[in-house]
Amino acid sequence: MHHPENTGSLIEEIRACRACEDVLPHEPRPVVSFGSGARVALIGQAPGAVVHASGVPWDDASGRTLREWMGIDRERFYDAGAIAIVPMGFCFPGHGTSGDLPPRPECEPLWHARIFAHLDVDLTLLVGRFAQARYLGARRGRTLTETVRQWRVYGRHVLPLPHPSPRNRPWLAKNPWFAREVIPVLRRRLGRLGLRT
């Protein structure tokens, strides 16, 4: 059931959001991308400093790795009518002691249901533990590794992924089954949706 408001006006409303203005270490700059025809939803964490500066989602080293995993080029990745990019937090949350702070908790309850009311998504990619906690709930594993390892239990429409950050290179080295098992499944599923040439 699609919501009567159109996606353009919803995106404008999101981009004007100032809900976290008082707690962010900088001016709010919500970064999100979706169009009503999107078949894939990509739910990540929150923009980093590079993305905050450019305003383009996944416009950094993590994004390059993610596109490589998906086996798609930039043009396809940024086609909002094919892939909805809806992070858990839309603004860069600032730096913590070991990397970026967690996504702000305000965005998801404010915006996700309204965004997904517009979309008829066939595949949801849950990138990182925040998206997995929200969308898998009690069905997720005790750790991100366990959640990703048991990808089969989530069915054909949901695929949990680790974060493609350069910081996760040790995880990828320690878990070679991910590249062997999960990446080919990810590419096959995208291929079935016509997202890979």
C-alpha contacts under 8 A as a table, 3 or more apart, distances in Angstrom:
res1	aa1	res2	aa2	distance
1	M	117	A	6.82
1	M	118	H	7.93
2	H	117	A	5.36
2	H	118	H	5.04
2	H	119	L	7.26
3	H	6	N	7.67
3	H	114	R	7.63
3	H	117	A	5.51
3	H	118	H	5.72
5	E	9	S	7.13
5	E	10	L	7.09
6	N	9	S	5.74
6	N	10	L	6.47
6	N	118	H	7.86
7	T	10	L	5.05
7	T	11	I	6.08
7	T	34	F	7.65
7	T	35	G	6.33
7	T	36	S	6.63
7	T	115	I	7.84
7	T	118	H	7.03
8	G	11	I	5.22
8	G	12	E	6.29
9	S	12	E	5.02
9	S	13	E	6.17
10	L	13	E	5.01
10	L	14	I	6.19
10	L	115	I	7.70
11	I	14	I	5.03
11	I	15	R	6.08
11	I	32	V	7.75
11	I	33	S	7.83
12	E	15	R	5.10
12	E	16	A	6.28
13	E	16	A	5.19
13	E	17	C	6.40
14	I	17	C	5.06
14	I	30	P	6.77
14	I	111	W	7.70
15	R	29	R	6.83
15	R	30	P	5.30
15	R	31	V	7.34
16	A	30	P	7.82
17	C	28	P	7.58
17	C	30	P	7.20
18	R	21	E	5.12
18	R	28	P	6.32
19	A	22	D	7.99
19	A	106	E	7.34
20	C	23	V	5.49
20	C	24	L	6.09
20	C	28	P	7.32
20	C	104	R	7.78
20	C	106	E	7.35
21	E	24	L	5.59
21	E	26	H	7.93
21	E	27	E	6.80
21	E	28	P	6.03
24	L	27	E	7.11
24	L	28	P	7.05
24	L	93	P	6.18
24	L	94	G	7.00
25	P	93	P	7.44
25	P	94	G	6.13
26	H	94	G	7.99
28	P	91	C	6.12
28	P	92	F	7.95
29	R	52	H	6.64
29	R	55	G	7.32
29	R	90	F	7.60
29	R	91	C	5.53
29	R	92	F	7.64
30	P	55	G	7.91
30	P	90	F	4.60
30	P	91	C	4.69
31	V	47	P	7.07
31	V	51	V	7.96
31	V	52	H	7.55
31	V	55	G	5.89
31	V	56	V	6.79
31	V	57	P	6.15
31	V	90	F	5.18
31	V	91	C	6.32
32	V	57	P	6.73
32	V	85	I	5.76
32	V	86	V	5.45
32	V	87	P	7.07
32	V	90	F	6.43
33	S	57	P	7.61
33	S	78	Y	8.00
33	S	80	A	5.84
33	S	84	A	5.67
33	S	85	I	5.00
33	S	86	V	6.61
34	F	38	A	6.83
34	F	80	A	4.59
34	F	81	G	6.53
34	F	83	I	6.66
34	F	84	A	4.12
34	F	85	I	6.07
34	F	86	V	7.47
35	G	38	A	5.75
35	G	80	A	4.89
35	G	81	G	4.48
35	G	82	A	7.41
35	G	83	I	7.81
35	G	84	A	6.65
35	G	119	L	7.60
36	S	81	G	6.18
36	S	118	H	5.74
36	S	119	L	5.34
36	S	120	D	7.63
37	G	80	A	7.96
37	G	81	G	4.69
37	G	82	A	6.11
37	G	119	L	6.77
37	G	120	D	7.24
38	A	41	A	7.28
38	A	80	A	6.48
38	A	81	G	4.59
38	A	82	A	3.97
38	A	83	I	4.97
38	A	84	A	5.76
38	A	119	L	6.42
38	A	120	D	6.96
38	A	121	V	6.29
39	R	81	G	7.90
39	R	82	A	5.58
39	R	83	I	6.24
39	R	84	A	7.73
39	R	119	L	7.65
39	R	120	D	6.33
39	R	121	V	4.29
39	R	122	D	5.17
39	R	123	L	6.55
39	R	193	L	7.33
40	V	82	A	6.49
40	V	83	I	4.82
40	V	84	A	6.11
40	V	121	V	5.40
40	V	122	D	5.98
40	V	123	L	4.84
40	V	124	T	5.75
40	V	125	L	7.50
41	A	83	I	5.85
41	A	84	A	4.68
41	A	85	I	6.08
41	A	86	V	7.02
41	A	121	V	6.40
41	A	123	L	6.35
41	A	124	T	4.68
41	A	125	L	6.14
42	L	83	I	7.04
42	L	84	A	5.99
42	L	85	I	4.88
42	L	86	V	6.08
42	L	87	P	7.35
42	L	124	T	6.02
42	L	125	L	4.91
42	L	126	L	6.50
42	L	127	V	7.30
43	I	85	I	6.30
43	I	86	V	5.11
43	I	87	P	4.75
43	I	88	M	6.54
43	I	124	T	7.31
43	I	125	L	6.08
43	I	126	L	5.19
43	I	127	V	5.97
43	I	131	A	6.10
44	G	85	I	7.89
44	G	86	V	6.96
44	G	87	P	4.47
44	G	88	M	6.10
44	G	126	L	6.35
44	G	127	V	4.69
44	G	128	G	6.33
44	G	130	F	7.71
44	G	131	A	6.12
44	G	163	H	7.91
45	Q	87	P	5.21
45	Q	88	M	5.06
45	Q	89	G	6.11
45	Q	102	P	7.53
45	Q	103	P	5.91
45	Q	127	V	7.16
45	Q	128	G	6.70
45	Q	130	F	6.30
45	Q	131	A	6.67
46	A	87	P	5.54
46	A	88	M	6.08
46	A	89	G	4.64
46	A	90	F	5.70
46	A	91	C	6.26
46	A	92	F	5.92
46	A	93	P	7.19
46	A	102	P	7.63
46	A	103	P	5.28
47	P	50	V	7.79
47	P	51	V	5.47
47	P	52	H	6.08
47	P	57	P	6.78
47	P	58	W	7.34
47	P	87	P	7.80
47	P	89	G	7.55
47	P	90	F	6.65
47	P	91	C	5.99
47	P	92	F	4.78
47	P	93	P	7.75
48	G	51	V	5.41
48	G	52	H	6.10
48	G	92	F	5.38
48	G	93	P	7.80
48	G	94	G	7.84
48	G	100	D	7.00
49	A	52	H	4.94
49	A	53	A	6.22
49	A	92	F	6.36
49	A	94	G	7.60
50	V	53	A	5.19
50	V	54	S	6.35
50	V	59	D	7.17
50	V	60	D	6.45
51	V	54	S	5.04
51	V	55	G	5.40
51	V	56	V	5.63
51	V	57	P	5.88
51	V	58	W	6.55
51	V	59	D	5.71
51	V	60	D	6.86
51	V	92	F	7.92
52	H	55	G	5.36
52	H	56	V	7.74
52	H	91	C	7.11
52	H	92	F	5.89
54	S	59	D	7.50
56	V	59	D	5.56
57	P	63	G	7.97
57	P	85	I	7.34
58	W	61	A	7.92
58	W	62	S	6.53
58	W	63	G	4.24
58	W	64	R	7.66
59	D	62	S	7.82
59	D	63	G	5.68
59	D	64	R	7.58
60	D	63	G	5.22
60	D	64	R	6.46
61	A	64	R	5.11
61	A	65	T	6.41
61	A	165	S	6.92
61	A	166	P	6.95
62	S	65	T	5.23
62	S	66	L	6.16
62	S	163	H	7.69
62	S	164	P	4.97
62	S	165	S	4.49
62	S	166	P	6.51
63	G	66	L	4.94
63	G	67	R	6.09
63	G	164	P	7.31
64	R	67	R	5.26
64	R	68	E	6.22
65	T	68	E	5.00
65	T	69	W	6.23
65	T	164	P	5.81
65	T	165	S	7.65
66	L	69	W	5.05
66	L	70	M	6.21
66	L	164	P	5.79
67	R	70	M	4.95
67	R	71	G	5.89
67	R	72	I	5.57
67	R	73	D	6.55
67	R	74	R	7.37
67	R	77	F	7.18
68	E	71	G	4.93
68	E	72	I	6.66
69	W	183	I	5.84
69	W	186	L	7.66
69	W	187	R	7.52
70	M	183	I	7.17
70	M	186	L	6.31
70	M	187	R	5.46
70	M	190	L	7.47
71	G	187	R	6.28
71	G	196	R	7.06
72	I	76	R	6.37
72	I	77	F	6.55
72	I	195	L	7.54
72	I	196	R	6.09
73	D	76	R	5.58
73	D	77	F	6.14
74	R	77	F	4.92
74	R	78	Y	6.04
75	E	78	Y	5.43
75	E	79	D	6.35
76	R	79	D	5.20
76	R	82	A	7.54
76	R	195	L	7.24
77	F	80	A	7.95
77	F	82	A	7.91
77	F	83	I	6.54
78	Y	83	I	7.05
79	D	82	A	5.43
79	D	83	I	6.13
80	A	83	I	5.19
80	A	84	A	5.67
80	A	85	I	7.75
81	G	84	A	7.35
82	A	195	L	7.55
86	V	90	F	7.58
86	V	112	H	7.73
87	P	90	F	5.87
87	P	131	A	7.89
88	M	103	P	6.21
88	M	104	R	7.73
88	M	105	P	7.72
88	M	107	C	6.60
88	M	108	E	5.64
88	M	130	F	7.08
88	M	131	A	6.31
89	G	92	F	7.60
89	G	93	P	7.85
89	G	103	P	4.56
89	G	104	R	5.31
89	G	105	P	6.90
89	G	106	E	7.56
89	G	107	C	5.40
89	G	108	E	6.78
90	F	103	P	7.79
90	F	107	C	6.56
91	C	103	P	7.81
91	C	104	R	7.77
92	F	103	P	7.59
93	P	100	D	6.92
93	P	101	L	5.63
93	P	102	P	6.73
93	P	103	P	5.93
93	P	104	R	6.36
94	G	100	D	5.84
94	G	101	L	5.74
95	H	98	S	7.88
95	H	99	G	5.91
95	H	100	D	4.25
95	H	101	L	5.45
96	G	99	G	5.45
96	G	100	D	5.13
96	G	101	L	4.91
97	T	100	D	7.82
103	P	130	F	7.94
104	R	107	C	6.63
105	P	108	E	6.60
105	P	109	P	7.80
106	E	109	P	6.19
106	E	110	L	6.34
107	C	110	L	5.15
107	C	111	W	5.86
107	C	112	H	7.47
108	E	111	W	5.45
108	E	112	H	5.08
108	E	113	A	7.92
109	P	112	H	6.28
109	P	113	A	7.31
110	L	113	A	7.75
110	L	114	R	7.98
111	W	114	R	5.39
111	W	115	I	6.15
112	H	115	I	5.12
112	H	116	F	6.05
113	A	116	F	5.21
113	A	117	A	6.03
114	R	117	A	5.23
114	R	118	H	7.15
115	I	118	H	5.65
115	I	119	L	7.05
116	F	119	L	5.01
116	F	120	D	7.64
121	V	124	T	7.08
122	D	157	H	5.77
123	L	156	R	7.40
123	L	157	H	4.40
123	L	158	V	5.60
123	L	159	L	7.52
123	L	189	R	7.85
124	T	157	H	6.10
124	T	158	V	4.77
124	T	159	L	6.31
125	L	158	V	6.00
125	L	159	L	5.00
125	L	160	P	5.86
125	L	161	L	6.90
126	L	131	A	5.39
126	L	132	Q	5.65
126	L	135	Y	7.81
126	L	158	V	7.36
126	L	159	L	6.16
126	L	160	P	4.61
126	L	161	L	5.90
127	V	131	A	6.26
127	V	132	Q	7.19
127	V	160	P	6.08
127	V	161	L	4.79
127	V	162	P	5.67
127	V	163	H	5.50
128	G	131	A	6.02
128	G	132	Q	6.41
128	G	144	L	7.29
128	G	160	P	7.53
128	G	161	L	6.21
128	G	162	P	4.99
128	G	163	H	4.83
129	R	132	Q	4.91
129	R	133	A	5.86
129	R	144	L	5.97
129	R	162	P	7.67
130	F	133	A	5.16
130	F	134	R	6.34
131	A	134	R	5.24
131	A	135	Y	6.02
132	Q	135	Y	5.31
132	Q	136	L	5.30
132	Q	137	G	7.08
132	Q	140	R	6.90
132	Q	160	P	6.75
133	A	136	L	5.66
133	A	137	G	5.05
133	A	138	A	7.92
133	A	140	R	6.97
134	R	137	G	5.60
136	L	139	R	5.30
136	L	140	R	5.43
137	G	140	R	5.99
138	A	141	G	7.99
140	R	143	T	7.99
140	R	146	E	7.86
140	R	147	T	5.26
141	G	144	L	6.70
141	G	145	T	7.76
141	G	146	E	4.94
141	G	147	T	4.36
141	G	150	Q	7.81
142	R	146	E	6.41
142	R	147	T	7.23
143	T	146	E	5.20
143	T	147	T	6.28
144	L	147	T	5.00
144	L	148	V	6.14
144	L	162	P	7.03
145	T	148	V	5.30
145	T	149	R	5.94
145	T	162	P	7.69
146	E	149	R	5.00
146	E	150	Q	6.19
147	T	150	Q	5.43
147	T	151	W	6.60
147	T	160	P	6.92
148	V	151	W	5.22
148	V	159	L	7.88
148	V	160	P	5.33
148	V	161	L	5.84
148	V	162	P	7.00
149	R	178	F	7.57
150	Q	153	V	5.94
150	Q	154	Y	7.87
151	W	154	Y	5.82
151	W	155	G	7.75
151	W	159	L	6.13
151	W	160	P	6.35
151	W	182	V	7.87
152	R	155	G	5.92
152	R	156	R	7.97
154	Y	157	H	7.47
154	Y	158	V	5.83
154	Y	159	L	6.96
155	G	158	V	6.21
155	G	159	L	7.98
156	R	159	L	7.67
159	L	186	L	7.56
163	H	168	N	6.91
164	P	168	N	6.51
165	S	168	N	5.41
165	S	169	R	7.48
166	P	169	R	5.54
167	R	170	P	7.37
168	N	171	W	5.14
168	N	172	L	6.41
169	R	172	L	5.09
169	R	173	A	6.18
170	P	173	A	5.03
170	P	174	K	6.11
171	W	174	K	5.08
171	W	175	N	6.05
172	L	175	N	5.10
172	L	176	P	6.19
172	L	178	F	7.21
172	L	179	A	7.85
173	A	176	P	5.95
175	N	178	F	5.95
176	P	179	A	5.72
176	P	180	R	6.47
177	W	180	R	4.85
177	W	181	E	5.59
177	W	182	V	7.47
178	F	181	E	5.40
178	F	182	V	5.09
178	F	183	I	6.62
179	A	182	V	5.98
179	A	183	I	5.25
179	A	184	P	7.56
180	R	183	I	6.66
180	R	184	P	7.05
181	E	184	P	6.10
181	E	185	V	6.71
182	V	185	V	5.12
182	V	186	L	6.13
183	I	186	L	5.00
183	I	187	R	6.21
184	P	187	R	5.11
184	P	188	R	6.07
185	V	188	R	5.03
185	V	189	R	6.10
186	L	189	R	5.29
186	L	190	L	6.27
187	R	190	L	5.14
187	R	191	G	5.98
187	R	196	R	7.64
188	R	191	G	4.91
188	R	192	R	6.19
189	R	192	R	5.14
189	R	193	L	6.56
190	L	193	L	5.16
190	L	194	G	6.49
190	L	195	L	5.22
190	L	196	R	6.23
191	G	194	G	5.02
191	G	195	L	5.36
191	G	196	R	4.81
191	G	197	T	7.39
192	R	195	L	7.44
193	L	196	R	7.99
194	G	197	T	7.22
